[in-house]
Amino acid sequence: MKTRLQLLAVLLLVIINNPSWGCSAFTISSESRVLMAKSYDWNVGNGVVLTNPKGPRIGIPTGYSAPIEWFAKYGSITFNQYGRFMPNGGINEAGLAIEVLWLDETQYPTPTNNAVVNELQWVQYHLDCFATVDEVVESNQVITIVPTFAKLHYYVADKTGNSAVVEFINGQRVVHYGANLNCKAITNDTYANSINYQNISEKGKSKAPMSSVNRFTRLYSEISGTPSFTDSTLVSKAFSLLDGVWVKGWTKWNILYDLTNARVWFKTNHTQARKEFSLANFELNEGASLQFIDINNFFNGNVASHFVVFNEAINFELISNSAKLTGIELPGNLVELMATHPNRVNEMAEAMSAFYSSVANIVVEVSGLKGSLGSVSIGIFDSEQAFTRQKPINGGRIRVSDEKVRLVAYNVPLDREYAVGYFHDANSNDKLDTNFLGIPTERYGFSGKGKRKFHKAKFKVIDKNTHVAL
């Protein structure tokens, strides 16, 4: 039978080994060509490549205000896992590309106006409306995100080679671009923490070679400064860099955008064969039909001729399958309404309002940490069974900054009981250090009375924003 100390060790190990989702993105260029690349790491790899013709748009309701409306000035092609209008990334006719990456530190600003979209439609809105990084950065001061699914930061690049990392930290917008982006790359830590990581001693570095900060380090060593690449070798170099940050078991897609020529290559973990297409292969003017191809298709080479008509039934299947596989809990009618958007936008607005009225945010703060090294892993549990079996429903791993960390868990159901556990991996060795008796020698703790029992650690979420200080 396991002792209490052994059970504690198992619990904390599960918290720290419950990995933050990984992704990597970067820009490289030659004298006459600019490429942006993305490695998409996630627990599921289904999705479609979808055309988005120009035309009028209406936002997906967020439950905050009436959805915004706009006209898509540019056609685009996007990679979608959660349905139309909610892309994971893509490129438009002007040579602007945007990709999303997970970031546990994300805390979106509180909306101050009615210009609100969800975290994935943020991508579609900017691809529809803008041609340059500068325009996206300026728009970012106006458009606010109310999240439905995820905590993200964004990588943006245009055909001039200008690139940006857009983040939301402690409820504030943080943008790195121009002279403030001395390495055109990002993974799954904040850009500031990723850059700072380059300067710490080897003793404080992560021992996991494919951790977010170590993947950033690989890219930093290859592309920071003024590296020289040629037109003829640029594509092969980009795919070589993508191979270098491929995370076994997690990487699902590799995508490469030629921003100069509006051309795209991609491959998936299901088939390593490279597929490609040019935006010029498609009709993207207003009134054109939507076309798509399954991202995990087994065609080779130019796949433009294999795109077929996209419809609501396919959209419903895509959204429902992705929500199920990812573990996202959404009411069935909401999935149906998302699939038909914008044809039933008023019904969807009511459903989204009902959804947001039934969920809350848990803000976990761990302070008084010794030093500013290592990371804190946080797990949120919703039952005795989940706590005992070490299966957190939410959480993440955050690098320590200024002796504290903060994590926001969005859209957890109201009027339920939860417990929080955390562990400070101060020496970044990705394990729980213990003494010869098996007693942890690194800081850890639980909510409530600090005991390793759910009934002592639990608290009930009754406020829309519940704060837990540890």
Residue, then its C-alpha position, 0 to 999 in steps of 0.5 A: m500500500k502506498t504511504r501518504l508521502q508516496l501519494l503526495a509525490v505521485l500527485l505532484l509528479v502528475i501536476i508537473n508532468n501534465p505538459s503545457w501544449g507546445c507549439s513553435a513559430f518563426t520567420i526566416s528570409s533571404e534577399s527576396r523571399v520571406l517565410m513564416a513557419k509553424s509547428y502545431d503541437w496538440n493532443v489531437g490532429n484533426g482539421v481542415v484547410l479552408t478557403n475564406p472568400k472576401g465578403p461581409r462577416i459577423g462575429i461569433p457571439t461572446g456573451y459580452s455584447a452584440p457581435i461585431e460586423w466587418f467586411a473581409k477586404y482580403g481572401s485567405i486560406t486557413f487551418n481550422q480545427y474548431g470550425r469555420f471563422m475560428p482558425n488556428g492560423g492562416i495566410n491572406e492574399a496580402g501576404l499576412a500570416i497569423e498563428v496561435l500558440w498556447l500560453d499558460e500565462t495568458q490573462y486577457p484584458t477586461p473588455t472596455n468596449n463592444a469590439v469583442v471577438n473570441e480568441l480564434q476569431w481574432v485570427q480571422y478578423h485580422l486576416d480579413c482586414f489587414a495586410t501588415v503587422d503594423e496594422v494588426v498591432e494598431s488594431n490590437q489596441v481596439i479589439t478585445i478577446v473574450p475566450t471560449f476555448a484557450k489561452l493563447h498568444y499570437y505570432v504575426a508576420d507579413k511579406t516585408g519580414n516584419s514580425a510580432v508576438v502579441e500577448f496578454i499578461n496580467g490583463q495587459r496587452v504586450v506586443h513585441y515587434g520591430a526593434n523589440l523582437n530581436c529573435k523572430a520566434i516564439t514557443n510557449d513561454t512569454y517572449a520576455n521569459s524566453i529571451n531572459y532564459q538565454n542569459i541564465s546559467e546552465k544550472g537553472k536551465s530546463k533538463a527537458p530538451m524539448s521544453s518550450v524554452n529549450r525549443f526557443t533556444r534552438l531557434y534562437s541559435e539559428i535565426s537571431g542576429t543576421p543569418s544568411f539564407t539563400d532563395s534556393t535553400l530557404v524552404s529546406k532550411a525552414f523544414s529542417l528547423l521545424d524538424g528540430v522542434w518536432v515533439k514526439g507524440w505532440t506535434k501534429w502539423n508543420i506549416l510553412y507560409d511563403l509570404t512573398n508569393a502567397r504559397v503554402w506547404f504543410k505536412t502532418n504526423h499522419t503523413q510526412a509527405r509535403k503538400e502545397f498550394s498557392l492562394a492563386n489556385f483559388e477563387l477568393n472573391e466575394g460570392a465564391s464557394l467555400q472549399f476545403i481539404d482534410i489536413n490529414n489527406f494522403f495526397n502528395g505535391n500540389v493539392a489545390s485540385h483536391f479541395v471540395v465544397f465545404n458545408e454546414a454538415i462538415n462544419f458540425e462534424l469538425i467542431s463536435n469531433s474536436a470538442k469531444l477529442t479535446g475535452i471541451e464541454l459545450p452544450g450540444n445546441l451551442v455546437e450546432l449553432m456554431a456550425t450554422h453561423p452566421n445563419r442563426v446568430n440571434e439564437m447563438a447569442e442567446a446560447m452564448s449568454a447562457f453558457y457564459s452565465s454558467v461559468a467562472n474564472i479561477v485565478v490562482e496566485v502563488s507568491g513568496l517563491k524563492g528566487s526567479l528560477g524554475s517553474v510552478s506547475i498548477g493543477i485544478f481538480d473538480s472531485e475527490q476522484a480526480f484528486t485521488r487519480q491525479k487527473p486535473i481538469n485545468g492548470g498549467r506550468i508557468r516560469v517564475s518571475d519576480e518570485k510569483v506566478r499567476l494562472v487563470a483557468y477560464n470558463v469552469p462551471l459555477d457552483r461546483e467544488y474545486a481543489v488546487g495543488y502546486f509544485h515549484d520545480a526550482n532547479s528545472n530538473d522536471k522532477l520532484d526532489t525529495n530527501f532520503l525519506g521521500i519527503p519533498t525538498e521543493r515547495y508545494g502546497f494545496s488550497g484550503k487548509g493546505k492538506r493533501k485531501f480533497h475535502k480539506a483543500k476544496f472550495k466552492v466557486i460561486d463568484k464569476n472571478t474566484h481568487v486563490a492565493l497560495 
